[in-house]
Amino acid sequence: MVTLLPSIDSRISDIAPEFKALCITVKGTEVQDVTYAKDVLKEACASILESDFCWAESHINAWGDVFRQFGSKPNRTPCSAAALRKRVLKDGAMPSIDPIVDIYNAISIRYAIPVGGEDMDSYQGTPTLTIADGTESFDTMKNGEASIENPDVGEVIWRDEVGVTCRRWNWRQGIRTRIEPNTRNMWFILESLPEMPLESLQKAGDEMVKHLQVIMPGSVIEQSLVFTSKSIEV
């Protein structure tokens, strides 16, 4: 299996000079244990209510500062991890969606880190983190119907050769490449800033791989650490 490595626009370093991420590429098998994923999600929710990491809040706040740099208001459009954790802190739990989604939501909640999950077979070309010119297309839902919108000029986006796959860095994912129950080939990215220790990023990745291997026995999974424009396998 070929590890899918993203392309990081050099201009991203002006916004988040010490941004680093962990990519996880999965050639999956049939999901075997739905209950396990629900339990992992439940435990992650309990963990932030009982014994959160000492750096977690500062990491979430740092993402808010990054969003402001490209004109996004984190109170209205927060990073994905902030939105998940806010819901858990308010409701005390997070509803189950799908075993694979439950796993990556659990890691995001537990480690205060944005986690993106994509269907590799729906991708066209290389996942690219870049700055929008405003002409790119983003497929979403509006009032219950499929809709196409454009990102703001200067907005940080993930995209491929077809269009935007995630708006405002990691705020909202598009429909085309999202993971569905029958998705087997997947690409995940765990995105961190300096406030999150590197060893915690690596631990989050290892934990996610462990959980994925439990629910999809026999899966082939690879990890790569990405620092802006360069990467190393871990």
Secondary structure as GFF3:
##gff-version 3
##sequence-region A 1 234
A	DSSP	beta_strand	7	8	.	.	.	ID=ss1
A	DSSP	alpha_helix	12	15	.	.	.	ID=ss2
A	DSSP	beta_strand	20	27	.	.	.	ID=ss3
A	DSSP	alpha_helix	34	50	.	.	.	ID=ss4
A	DSSP	alpha_helix	56	69	.	.	.	ID=ss5
A	DSSP	alpha_helix	80	91	.	.	.	ID=ss6
A	DSSP	alpha_helix	99	111	.	.	.	ID=ss7
A	DSSP	beta_strand	115	119	.	.	.	ID=ss8
A	DSSP	three_ten_helix	120	122	.	.	.	ID=ss9
A	DSSP	beta_strand	128	131	.	.	.	ID=ss10
A	DSSP	beta_strand	138	142	.	.	.	ID=ss11
A	DSSP	beta_strand	145	149	.	.	.	ID=ss12
A	DSSP	beta_strand	156	159	.	.	.	ID=ss13
A	DSSP	beta_strand	164	167	.	.	.	ID=ss14
A	DSSP	beta_strand	172	173	.	.	.	ID=ss15
A	DSSP	beta_strand	185	192	.	.	.	ID=ss16
A	DSSP	alpha_helix	198	215	.	.	.	ID=ss17
A	DSSP	beta_strand	220	227	.	.	.	ID=ss18
A	DSSP	beta_strand	230	233	.	.	.	ID=ss19
###
